[in-house]
Amino acid sequence: MESCLCPGESPQNEKTMKQDLVATSAALLMVMAFGCGQPVAEQSVEQKREWAIAIHGGAGHFGEEDLSFEQQAAYTASLSSALAVGEAVLGEGGTSVEAVEAVIRLMEDDSLFNAGRGAVFTAEGVQELDASIADGKTRNCGAVTGIRGYRHPISVARSVMDSSEHVFFSGHGAGEFAAAMGHEPASDAWFFTHKAHNRYLRAKRKAQATDALADKKGTVGCVALDRHGNLAAGTSTGGMTYKRHGRIGDSPVIGAGTWADNRTCAVSATGWGEYFIRTGVAQDIHGRMLHGDETLAEACRGAIFDEMGALGGDGGVVAVDASGAISLVCNSAGMFRAWSSPEGRGVAMFGATLEGTVEVQ
């Protein structure tokens, strides 16, 4: 999928980050307390939530020791800001699709993440973006892969879903469709960041001796349940650092990186995309619930640990079901994630074991 953060790298705009440090310190305490956290008390179907939302900013092999206090504060602030956008949409009665798109648009503009601005570079030294979105009410969906020159791939994906008879556009065709729909263009300079470019240069040097695709983590995603009882999911990424031309990961693949169906759940994935595609993680979770009568938490654990993880893949998912139960499951050392409902909100970064799974049910 994508690259999140190399240990020792500092987020951009350190002045602003330091100004926000005091404001985010309380949230950081919650991060440390929850980590991948202990399971929260279960909620019965009769206690169905009015709305619920969960987001992620990528998974990878990083622990608390790899991120400075300032870096943790910056990620906490970004996740909290993105979560607030979704909370506002859902709290005011907006749809789950609107909330998912709004949250991911903000994250695509945040260079801390590998989606939109600050996305990683391919082996050819360019930034190619992928995104997908799914509507649980209609079971319609839209996706783009390898798109360049448009600021918000998630919005292009939504236009594919809402304004075309198709599901998936790639490369030049995706760009042509975006132009026809009037989406906001953006120059290469908008997407460029020194952090992402330096990572590309390191991967290029590494590729001369070994496999540069080891740097494969990241992505942003969102799942939501609205007051109308409808689910939605979306995922957006720049893919793997130094990926070969034409490589497609799971983020734009419906059923692998994204899924939504009102009968079961909404899912957004992040991690090593090839393994998520091979095991169809997002749809596997849906199938376990629909045909196997598993709970959301059981289905997420099974798909991540018993299937994808058993093959050697790593990463995680954020998911919400039709009752508003939330599961955030990863088998990687860390996953940037946050969740919210009328009962409260939380942010977490670290933890990799089954016991470390966060469940908000």
N, C-alpha and C positions, 0 to 999 in steps of 0.2 A: 504494500500500500504506500507508505510514505514515510518521510523523515520528520521527526519531531524536534529533537534537540540533541546536540552533541554535548556531553559533559564539559563544563568549563566555558561554554559559550554564554554570552550575556545577551538578553533581549534588547531590541532596539529601543531608542528613546529612554535612556536610563534616567534622565532628569525627571520625566513625567512619572516613570516607575517609582522613583524614590519618593516623589510627592505623594504617591498613592500608598506607600508602604504602611504608613500608620493606619490608614483607613482599612487596609486589608489584613492587618495583623490578627484581628479577631477571627476572620475567616480562615486564616492559616491554622489557628488553633484547632478549628474544626477539621481541617485537612489532616492534621497530625492525629487527631482523635479517631477519625474514621478510617484513614488509610484506605485499604480495600475493605475495612470496617467489619464489625460484627453484624450479623443479620438483625434487622429491625423487626419488631413484633408484626406478625402476619395480620392481614386485614381480610375479613370475610367478604363474600360477594355482596351481601346485604349492605355493606358499608362502601359501596361504590363511590369513588371520588368524582367530584364535579369535573375536574381536569387534572392532568398530570403531564410532566415533561421531563425528559432526560437528554443530556448532550454528552458528546465526547470530543476531545481534541487530539486523539491519537494514542496509540499504545506502543510500548517499546521496552528495551532492557535498561531501565534506569530506576534507581532507588533514591531514597532520601539523601544519601550521601553524595549523589551525583549532581544535585541541584542546590545552589546557594539559597540562602533565605530570601535574597532579592529576587531570584528567579522563581522560586515558589510563590512569592507574593505577586509577581507579574502574571503568572499563569492563573492564580486564584482570582485575581481581579478581572482577567479576560473572560474566564469561564463564568464568573458571577455576572458580568455585564451582559454576556450573551444569554444567560439564563433569564435575566430580567426582561429582555426583549420578548422572549417567549411567554413569560408570566403575564406581561401586560396584554399581549394579544389574546391569550386564553382567558384571562381574568375579565376582559371586556366582552367576552362572548364570541371572539373570532374563531375561525376554523383551525383545525389542526394543520391543514396544508399551509395556511397563511402563517401560522406560528413557526413551522419547520423552515419555510423559505426565509422568513425574516431573521431567524436565529443564524442560519447558515450564511446569509448575505453578510451579516456583521462579522462572522468568523472568517469569511473569505477576504475581508478587508484587513484582518489582523495578521501582521507578519510573524507573530509567534507561531502560527500554525502553517501547515503545508497544504494550503488550499487558496487559490487566488493569489493575492499579494504575498510574496515571500515563498511561493511554491518552489520545489526543488527543480533542478535542471536535468535534462536527459543527457545521454551520452553525446548527443550532437550539440549540446550547449544551449538548448532552448527550453521553454517552459510549456508543457502541454497539460491541459487540465481535464479532469473527469468529474461528472456529477450525475446523480440520479435522484428521483423523488417518486413516491408512491402514495396513492390515496386509498385508504382502507375502505371507504364507503363505496366507491365505484370499482375498486380493484384495477383502476387505470394507473399508468405510470409513464415516466419519460426519462430519457438518459442521453448524455452526450459524452464522447470520449475523444481525447486528442484535440480538443478545441483550443485555439489560441486567439488572443486579441480581444477578448470580451471579459469585462470586469467580474460578472457574476454568473459562473457556469450553472449554479443551482437554479437561477431564474430562466436560463435557456432551457434547462431540463424541464422546468414546469411548463414552459410554452410548448415543448414537444408533447407533453401530456395533455394540455388543455386545448391546443390549437392546431394539432395535426392528427392524421390518422395513423401515425407511426409511433413507435416506442423508442427507437435508438438511432441517433445520428453520430457519425464519426468524422474526425478531421475536417477537411475543407467543406464537406457537406454540412457539418454542424455549424461552421462559421457562416456559410451562406444562409442557413435557416435563421441563425441569430440576427443577421443583418436584415432579413426580410421581416422579422418580428420587431425590429426597432430596438434591440437591446444595446445597452451602453458599451461602446468600444473602449479599449484601454491599450495604451502603448506598451512596448516591452519595458520601458522605464518604470511604469507603474508597478509591474510585477517583480522587478528586480530588487533584491536586497543583497547586501554584502555577505550576510550570514549564509544564505542559500548558495550564493556563488562560490564562496570559500569551501563549502561542503562539496560542491561539484568538483572543484579543483583537487581536493583531497581524494575524492573517489576516482578521478581520472588518473592520478598518480598510482593509486592502489590497484587499479585495473590492469596495470602493466605487469603486476606480479600475482594478483589473486582476484577473488570474486568481489567486485565493487557492489554487487547487489545485496551485500550483507547489511547495508544501510537501507532498510526497507520499511520503516515505521512511520506512522503519522495518520493524518486525515482528520476531517471534522464531520460530525453527524448529529442528527437530532431526531427524536421520536416524540410524539405527542398524542394525547387524548383530549378532545375538546368537550365542551358542555353539551354538545349535540350527540355525544356518544360515538364520534368518528375518530378513527386513528389515521396517522400519517407518519411517514419516515422519509428522511433525506440524507444523502452522504455526498461529500465533495472532497477532492484531493488533487495533489500534483503528482501522485504516484511515487515510485521508487526513485531515489537519487541515482543518476547515471543509468536509468533504464534504457534498453535498446529501442530503436525506432519501431513504433508500431505495437509495443507492449501494452497490454490492457490488464489492469488489475480488477479486483472485485468491486470497487466502489461504484462504478457505473452499471454493474451487472445485477439486474433485478433477480432476486432469489439467492444471490451470494452475499452482496454487500448491503442490500436494501430490500425491505419487504414491509407491506402493510395490508392487513385484511381485518375488517371489523369483526369477523368471526373468532379471531384469535389474538393477534398482536401486531405491533409495529417494531421493526428491528433496524438498527444501523450498526455496521461492523467496522473494525479497524484492526490492522495487523498485516500479516504476510498474505497478500491477496491471492497468490496461486493456490494456497491451501484452502482458503475460503471458497474459491471457485470449485475446487475438486470435491469438496464436501457439501456445497450449496448451503452454507451455514444459515443464512437468514430464512430460507424456505424450510430447512430442516427443523428449525425451531417452530415454525408454523405447523408443519406436518405432525410433529410430536404432540402438539396441543390439540390439533383437530382430530387426528386419527388415533393417537395414543393416550388421550386423556391426561397428559402430563400438565402440571402447573407451569406457569411461565418460568419460574426459577429452575424447576427440574429440566425443562426443555433447553434452557440456555446452558446449564451445566453440561447436559449430555452432548449438545452440539459442539461446545468448545473443548471440553475435556475428553470425552469418549470418542469423538469423531475427528474433528480438525486437529486437536492436540495429539491424538494417537498417531497421526501420520507424520508428526514433527513440526506442524505449524504453530504459530503463536500469535496472540492478539486478544481481542475481546469484542463484546457487543454491549450496547445499551438497548433496552427493550421495555415496552409498556404493553399491558394487555387491556382488554375491553372493560375491566373493572377498575383500572387505574393502578394496578400493581406494577411496580418498577423493578427490573433486575439489571444490574451492571456487573458483568462477569468477564474476567480476563484470566488467561494463564501466563501472561507476560509479567515481568517484574513491576511494571507500572502502566497506568492508563489514566490520562487526564479526563475527568468526568464530573458531572454535576447533575443534580436532580431537584425537582420541586413539585409540590402539590399544595392545595390549601392548608395542609397540615404542617408544612415546613419545607425547608430546602437544605441541601448539603453539597459539599465539594470534596473530591478525593483525588489522590494521585498515585499512591503506592500500594503494593500488595500483589502477590501472584498466585497464592495457593487457593485451593478450593475453599478452605476455611476463611480465606480473605474476601470471598465474594460479598458484595454489598447487595442486599435485597431490601427493597422498600415495598412492603405488601400490606 
